């Protein structure tokens, strides 16, 4: 196939916006409504992009459109270009007045309950014009969005980045993980409570692909036990706390989360080998925006206070 020159002036910024909108909306009609354009104009512009690339980007069906193999690739790059342009605009605005901007944080379980609210409150006192967007998901789900520039940083337990290129991590503080249950949980009345005893009750655990889940399963196997079979998998802090508070479920939570909920408390079963390093994951080759840099400063300050408490 011939080399494609996308810098010859034929491909316009509006083409990138349009293709991403079609992918997000799942149909040309909904994309047109979202962009407040006439459907024929969107169809015509899509045809222009496909002619420039020489490939079909979407497969048309009765319920909308689906990206082709070429469409997936092009949409990925279009998102990254648009994210970088938004970032450029914010950096210029931030350099101009330092008072406005947006920082988008991908959050995991650790850090989201105490550290992040404190840092956001401090940032908003300092810069009320900065908008903070918080989105919760697993680490694996957050990384592609971080690399694409859709989020500025990931806050939470520092997962091993291994072969993941383009990432760097900053440690903020260490935090033990505790097994927790509600105050009236029947396990609390059992003498000499051990980990094996807790297998008589249901559990709520992190998702299988998370580092914490793997470490917890290692704890069970180190004691010759199979991991719990009666379980719920969940990453939502609110849902985990509600399940533990309202049922006999047992969970493994960061110590700060357990401390700040009066309805649940740690069980006397230690997890000596499980200690969370809480920090931020950032793109290695992209400078933070002014808003993200301010957020990082406040995260560092609040983390120092937490570590000293």
Secondary structure by P-SEA (a helix, b strand, c coil): ccccccccccccaaaaaaaaaaaaaccaaaaaaaacccaaaaaaaaaaaaaaaccccccccccbbbbcaaaaaaaaaaaaaaaaaaaaaaaaaaaaccccbbbbbbccccccccaaaaaaaaaaaacccbbbbbbbbccccaaaaaaaccccccccccccccccccbbbbbcbbbbbbbcccccccccccccccccccccbbbbbcccccaaaaaaaaaaaaaccccccbbbbbccaaaaaaaaacccbbbbbcaaaaaaccccccccccccccccbbbbbccccccccaaaaaaaaaaaaaaaaaaac
